[in-house]
């Protein structure tokens, strides 16, 4: 299994409940949720990937399970991984997703 299917189901349900238009894309060996054609949240193995405002990154790094996204072997500004213990509670997962949704309007689209 390349990514946590149970976590994918949870994310899918939260986005649907919030009435967010999104697209699921398999990429980077995981699953990514695109909102407004921009990467918003995703799953790499069992970790949640969150794209958020770089200005709050150092603050959210203090939350349980949060760590720098080092997918490319270097920390990526504006992206964090959240380990399973940090999204075990539904309210925690919803909070992480909301941080990503809050930043989405300011996020830049990837080059095609």
Buried (B, 14 or more C-beta within 10 A) or exposed (E): EEBBEEBBEBBBEBBEEEEBEBEEEEEBEBBBBBBBEBBBBBBBEBBBBBBBBEEBBEEBEEBEBBEBBEBEEEEBEBBBBBBBEBBEEEEBBBBBBBBBBEBBEEBEEEEE
